[in-house]
Structure formats: C-alpha cells, structure tokens
C-alpha cells in the first residue's frame, strides 16, 4: 500500500517575500520515487511556481543538490522509500537564495575560474599527445570525477565563515592538476594556494567526504596538495639559488 508523503518545502522569493516560509504538500509515493520526482509532481500538479534546478535525473550533472531532512544530497538520488513520511526539503546553505530551492552559485563559479581548471603544460605540445602512465592516472582519477554540485561547499564550516576560502571541491580539483606530472603551475599560482584561503584553510573535519555523492574524498586531496605546494616551493627555491650562484 502506497504511503502519503508530507513534503515540507522551503519557499522564498526575494523580490516578493519579506522572509522565508514553508509550504507542505502531500504526494502519493510511487515505487522507486526520488525526492526530485516528488518535487516535479508537486510542480506539475499542485504549484507551478515552485522553483528548483534539475537536468540529468541520473546523479550526473549535480544541479539538483539540496538539503533533505538536514542532509545534503542530490534530489534525484535520494529515494523516498528510505525516508520517513514527513520530508523536509531546503536549499543549499552558505549561498544566497534566488528562489525557493535555487541558490546563486555565481561566487562558486568565480572561484572555479580563478583556479584555472585546465592543464598548464611546461613544454611545447608534442606531435601526437601528452602521455601519462597508469599509476599517475590512478592518483587523480577520482578527483577528476567531481561533478561540481556544491554539496561539499555547503557542508564545509570554513566556507561559511570565509567567503574567500576556495572550498573542498575546488581544492580537490586543483590537486587533480598539481598531481598531474604534465602540469606546471607557476610560483604566483602556488603562492595563492599557500594561504588560509587555499590549502591551509581546511579544518580537516571531513564533512565534505560525508556528503559527496560521488564518494570523492576532498579532504585527502587538500592534505596531499599541501605537501605538493610545499615541495614545489622548495624546488623553485632551489632552482633560483642555483641560478643566482651561476650568475
């Protein structure tokens, strides 16, 4: 026998509402229903003004990240059968609300551009391709799988108190390139990472690991990135010393 779900949803339209409020909707649970499917049913059949993001419906794009019963996750992955009949749905925290469950991720994407999320090779391009051995690929493979959903950003206590902190997802993405033997970041880039807004700002409490829908461990990447940043600085310092002696 199907259950009736009571879904309490955060509502707020900054252009019209003075303060946030909650609406409760009833949905008849279907087999293998996700929270996203329940929200879509509400939007289609009960309140067309309800706003939220979604795209792939397969835990690939990350756009439907939100809080369900206080836990951050992807709405298209969270199954209602694993929840009690009373379900609370809220937007990601630490980010301004655009409308209802939609948050403004402009700040997140600005930081993403700042980290230069692409390969920066030192040498000129080879005739065919830049080869990489399987052992090096294995080190960074999981961190390359990040879908940038923002779940770890909103679970991180540091992003709440310091808007300039790059956050778990972006620092893990940086490690993906620092650990790539084909990449060569300059001293200025490393100096930016060597700060409280970079690799040293992490509290290492593993909240990001707990909420990642792709089982990525951003904290591990941040700790490893610290070692790489320090190692690169020593290498650059040694090269400069040799140059000075030669001159």
C-alpha positions in Angstrom: 0.0 0.0 0.0 1.4 3.4 -1.0 2.2 6.0 1.6 1.2 9.6 1.5 4.3 11.8 1.8 4.1 15.1 3.6 6.8 17.2 1.9 7.6 20.5 3.7 9.4 22.8 1.2 11.4 26.0 1.9 9.9 28.9 0.0 11.4 32.3 -0.6 11.2 34.8 -3.5 13.4 37.8 -2.5 11.6 40.1 -5.0 8.2 39.4 -3.3 8.7 37.9 0.1 9.9 39.7 3.2 11.1 36.5 4.8 11.3 32.8 4.0 8.4 30.4 4.8 7.5 26.8 4.3 4.7 25.1 2.3 3.6 21.5 2.9 2.4 19.3 0.0 1.1 15.8 0.0 2.3 13.3 -2.6 1.3 9.7 -3.0 4.6 7.7 -3.0 5.3 5.6 -6.1 7.8 2.7 -6.3 11.4 3.9 -6.5 10.3 7.5 -6.3 13.1 10.0 -5.7 12.8 13.3 -3.9 13.2 15.0 -7.3 10.3 13.1 -8.8 8.2 14.1 -5.8 9.1 17.8 -6.3 8.3 17.5 -10.1 4.9 16.1 -9.2 4.3 19.0 -6.9 5.4 21.5 -9.5 3.3 19.9 -12.3 0.1 19.1 -10.4 -0.1 21.4 -7.3 2.1 24.5 -7.5 3.7 25.5 -10.8 5.6 28.4 -9.0 7.8 26.0 -7.0 11.4 26.6 -8.3 14.3 24.2 -8.2 17.1 23.1 -10.5 17.5 19.7 -12.2 18.7 18.4 -15.5 20.0 14.8 -15.9 17.9 13.0 -13.3 20.7 10.5 -13.1 23.2 11.9 -10.5 25.5 13.1 -13.2 25.1 16.9 -13.6 24.8 17.8 -9.9 22.3 20.6 -10.4 19.7 19.2 -8.1 21.9 19.3 -4.9 19.8 20.4 -1.9 19.2 19.6 1.7 16.8 16.7 2.5 15.9 16.3 6.2 19.0 18.3 7.0 21.4 16.2 4.9 22.9 17.5 1.7 22.5 15.3 -1.3 21.2 15.1 -4.9 17.4 15.0 -5.0 17.4 12.7 -8.0 19.4 10.1 -6.0 17.7 10.3 -2.6 14.9 7.7 -2.6 11.7 8.5 -0.6 11.4 4.8 0.5 14.5 5.4 2.6 12.9 8.3 4.4 10.0 8.8 6.9 6.7 10.1 5.5 7.5 13.6 6.7 10.2 15.1 4.5 11.9 18.5 4.8 13.4 20.0 1.7 15.6 23.1 1.8 18.2 24.8 -0.4 22.0 24.6 0.0 23.2 26.8 2.8 26.1 29.4 2.6 24.7 30.7 -0.7 22.1 33.4 -1.5 18.6 32.1 -2.4 17.4 33.1 -5.8 14.0 31.5 -5.4 12.8 28.6 -3.3 15.4 25.8 -3.7 17.5 27.6 -6.2 20.7 29.2 -4.9 23.0 31.7 -6.5 26.3 29.9 -7.3 28.0 32.8 -9.0 30.6 33.1 -6.2 31.4 29.4 -6.5 31.9 29.6 -10.3 34.0 32.7 -10.0 36.4 30.8 -7.7 36.3 28.0 -10.2 37.6 30.2 -13.0 40.3 31.6 -10.7 41.9 28.2 -10.1 42.4 27.7 -13.9 40.8 24.3 -14.1 42.7 23.1 -17.1 46.1 21.5 -17.9 49.0 24.0 -18.0 52.0 22.2 -19.5 55.5 23.5 -19.3 56.9 22.2 -22.6 55.7 22.7 -26.1 53.0 20.4 -27.5 54.2 17.1 -28.8 53.3 15.9 -32.3 50.7 13.4 -31.1 49.7 13.5 -27.4 50.9 14.0 -23.8 51.3 10.5 -22.4 50.6 9.7 -18.8 51.3 6.4 -17.0 48.5 4.4 -15.4 49.9 4.9 -11.8 49.7 8.7 -12.1 46.3 8.5 -13.7 45.0 6.4 -10.7 46.2 9.0 -8.2 43.9 11.7 -9.7 41.1 9.7 -11.3 38.6 10.1 -8.5 39.2 13.8 -8.2 38.6 14.3 -11.9 35.1 12.7 -11.3 33.8 15.7 -9.3 30.5 17.0 -10.8 30.8 20.4 -9.0 27.4 20.0 -7.4 28.3 22.3 -4.4 27.3 19.7 -1.8 30.7 19.8 -0.1 30.9 23.6 -0.3 27.7 23.9 1.7 28.8 21.2 4.2 32.1 22.9 4.9 32.2 25.2 8.0 35.1 27.2 6.6 33.1 28.4 3.6 30.5 29.7 6.0 33.0 32.0 7.9 35.3 32.9 5.0 33.9 33.6 1.6 37.4 33.8 0.1 38.2 30.2 1.0 38.2 28.2 -2.2 36.3 25.2 -0.7 36.7 21.4 -0.9 35.5 20.8 -4.5 37.9 23.4 -6.0 40.9 22.5 -3.9 40.3 18.8 -4.9 40.1 20.0 -8.5 43.4 21.9 -8.0 45.1 18.8 -6.6 43.9 16.9 -9.7 46.2 19.2 -11.7 49.1 19.6 -9.2 49.4 15.8 -9.1 49.4 15.5 -12.9 53.0 15.2 -14.0 52.2 17.0 -17.2 51.1 20.2 -15.4 53.3 23.1 -14.4 51.8 25.8 -12.3 53.9 28.9 -11.7 55.1 30.4 -8.4 52.3 33.0 -8.4 49.6 30.3 -8.5 51.3 28.3 -5.8 51.6 31.4 -3.6 47.8 31.9 -3.8 47.3 28.3 -2.7 49.8 28.6 0.1 47.3 30.6 2.3 44.3 30.3 4.6 42.1 30.8 1.6 43.9 27.9 -0.1 45.2 24.6 1.2 45.8 25.8 4.7 42.3 26.9 5.5 40.7 23.5 5.7 39.7 22.3 9.2 40.1 18.7 8.1 36.8 17.5 9.7 35.8 15.5 6.7 32.2 16.9 6.3 32.9 17.1 2.5 33.7 13.4 2.4 30.4 12.6 4.2 28.2 14.4 1.7 29.9 13.8 -1.7 27.5 11.9 -4.0 30.5 10.5 -6.0 32.4 9.1 -3.0 35.2 11.6 -3.6 37.4 12.5 -0.6 38.3 16.2 -1.0 40.0 16.3 2.4 42.5 13.7 1.3 43.2 15.8 -1.8 43.7 19.0 0.2 46.2 17.3 2.6 48.1 15.9 -0.4 48.0 19.3 -2.1 49.7 20.9 0.9 52.6 18.5 0.5 52.8 19.2 -3.2 52.7 23.0 -2.7 55.5 22.9 -0.1 57.5 20.6 -2.3 57.1 22.8 -5.4 58.2 25.9 -3.4 61.4 24.1 -2.2 62.0 23.1 -5.8 61.6 26.6 -7.1 63.7 28.0 -4.3 66.5 25.5 -5.1 66.3 26.4 -8.8 66.6 30.1 -8.0 69.6 29.5 -5.7 71.4 27.6 -8.5 70.6 30.4 -10.9 72.0 33.1 -8.5 75.2 31.1 -8.0 75.7 30.7 -11.7 75.3 34.4 -12.2 
